[in-house]
């Protein structure tokens, strides 16, 4: 089963604060994912976004000075409620306003991946001979998110997140 957390930067003025509208917008963006990724307005993490978040929790204990902003890149923002009691066809979605996007960008730009990995990496992957490969995967996600949030913050954009299963 393929499951992804999909991030999309968008000008706040272009957004309708409605789950149905946002779900359609994000579905269209997902269909153009490769093109939008190349343009720098989207990112996604397959399956392990919770573990990437767990890596960022190390900022809380690794004396990075992040003070809570480590929660923003993966699970930050507010849940977008949908008007139906039927969860089928209503993917979980979050909305981050531009100030939150800027805070996430500042956190990602300022945190040391090496410090995070030293504090949490072994716990995430259990060590072993593949640890270097896992570390590289997490580093690539971190660098991709850092670039994505940096561009979104520079443009003053909001970020919509959706889980696709």
N, C-alpha and C positions, 0 to 999 in steps of 0.2 A: 504494500500500500504506500502510495506517495502522499506525503503531507508536508506542507510548506507554510512558513510565516512569510508573508509578502508585505513589503514596505513600499509606499508610493508617496513621493513628495508632490505637493500641489499647492498652488496659490490659494490662500484661504478664501478669497473672493469668488473662486470657481466652485466651491464646495456647497452642496446642499446638505444640511444636517438632518439627513433622513436615511435610515438603514437601507431601504429599498434602492434609493438613488445611489448611495455609496457602494452597495453590493454590485450594482450594474456597472458603475464606474470602475471598480476594482476588477471585475470579471473581464472587462474590455482591456484594462491595463495588463492583466495576466496573459491574455491572448497575444499581446504585443511585448511580452516580457523581454525578449532578447533585444529588440529595438530600443525599448525604454531603458534597459540596463546599459546599453552602449551610450545612450544619451545622458546617463547619470542620474535619472530621476526615480529609479527603482532599485530594490535589492530584495533578496530572499534568502532564507535559510531553510534547508531541508532537514526535517526531523529533530535536529539537535539544538534548536534554539533555546530550549530550557537549560541545557548544559552550558551554552554560551552565557546565558543569564547567570548561571551558577559561577562561572568564571568571574563575571563582574561583581558578584557578591563579595569576592575576595577584597575588593576595594574598601569595603566596610571595615575590614580587619587589618589590611596591609598598610595602614597609615598613609593613604594616598591623598587625604584631605578632600575627598569627593563628597562627603556628607550627604548621602542619600541620592545623589544624581545617578549613581550606578544603576538604579532601578529603571531609568528612563529608556535606554536603547532598545530593550526587548519588550518589557511589559508596561512601559510608561504610557500615559495618556488615559483618557476616560473610555469606558466601554460605550459603544454605540448601541443603544437599545433598539430592538425591532418591535413593530407593532403587532406581531402575531405570537400566539402561544405555541405555535408549531415551530420548533427549532430546525426542522428539516428545511434545507434550502436557505437558511439564515446563518451564514458563517459568522463565527465570533469576529468582532471587529473593534478596533480601538482608534481613537482620534487624539493626536498630539497637536496642540496649538503652537504657533511659532516660538513663543518664549520657552516652552518645554523642548522644542527641537533644538534651540540654541543651547540650552542647558545640557542636553544629551551630546551635542557636538563638542561643547567645551569639555565635558567629562572624557569623551573618547580621545580628544586631541591631547589631553593632559595626563592621562593615565599611562603608566608603563606596562605594556603587555608582559614584559619579562618579570616584573614584580607580581603581576596577577598570576602568571603561570607558576612562579615559584611558590606562591601561597596556596594555589588551588589545583594546579594541573595534575599532579599525581592522584589526587582524590577523584578527579573527573575521569581519568583514563585507567587508573589502577596500575600504572607503571608498565613494565614489561618491554619486550623488544620493539613494539610498535609505538612507543611513547613519542618518538620523534615525528612520526607521521601524523599522529593525533595533534601534536603541538602545532605542526604546520597547518593543519585544517583550521584549528582555532585561530591561529594568527591570520590566516586569509580571511576568515569571517570578521575578525576584529578590524583589519585594515579596510575591508570593503564597507563595513558599517561606518567607520571613521570618515571615509571619503563621502559616503552617501549623506550622512548627517551634516557634515561640513558644507557640502554644496547646498543642501536644503536650508540650513541656517543662513548661509550667505545670501540666498535668494529671498529670505523672509518667509519661507513656505511652511505650511503645516505638513504633517505626515499622517497618512492613513495606514493602518495595519490590519491585515485579515489573515485568518487561518484557512487554507485550502486543503481539503482532504479528498 
